[in-house]
């Protein structure tokens, strides 16, 4: 009776057991694999594993098993490396991104008189673990993103934008590179809010952000500095290049009427530019100079670009 119990034990396990010879032919598998592969023993036993599971990455799989045979050591492949090796169905009442069971696979050598004659593969169903870990990672990524992104405009928020500027300032200082800063402010935004309400103002902020994003290079860093004020970090950019970017932004926004409740809202921006120089010892210095240039643009009639003066040694 005890012998029968041990003989039937593999079929009672909720783990796949697959035994191969050195030519990768299947010698035995258990009930778990029969159910999840939807194949009978007669269809499988004595056949090449590559015939039964043609989806297996053959070269990788052969190298894996060869190392088990030669080194006489077990090896492992987890779902985080490869979601699955074998296309086995799962029966979890949850939504997953795959039709197939996520798997942890362990490869064990079976020795006969000191030589590896068989390889045992244990296949563990980790679909639940994979699903919940994936969901957790997604939630953590979304949380990390929310800590960097302004909720309304989807531009960088001020905190993250300043962290980017600090990093770019340090890099530009170390490698003697150019660095420019563009700060812009929507003109008469309070009047716009009073006229169209906060929803109208929000739409202007959102669409203005989209317009600016389309005008920037891949490496430029765009953020909402506060309220209706935005800022752009332009790495490896000298004054002429920064001025061209600023003028392109100004003209595009001026010519871009924003439709809201059947009306067109015309918006303009005032822009200040500062380029890092040898007298800037902190990233705050370049912000201060760009901010002064911005207010000069606003006080000089708005809808224009002003360039910061280069600070001299006192």
Secondary structure, DSSP 8 states (H G I E B T S, - for coil): -HHHHHHHHHHHSSSEEEEEETT-BEEEE-HHHHHHHT--HHHHTTSBHHHH-TTS-HHHHHHHHHHHHHH---EEE-TTT-S-SS--B---SS--S-SB--EEEEEEEEEETTEEEEEEEEEEE-HHHHHHHHHHHHHHHHHHHHTTB-TTT-SB-HHHHHHHHHHHHHHHHHHT--EEEEEEEETTHHHHHHHHHHHHHHHHHHHHHHHHHHHS-TT-EEEEEETTEEEEEEET--HHHHHHHHHHHHHHHHT--EEETTEEE---EEEEEEE--TT--SHHHHHHHHHHHHHHHHHTTSSSEEE-------
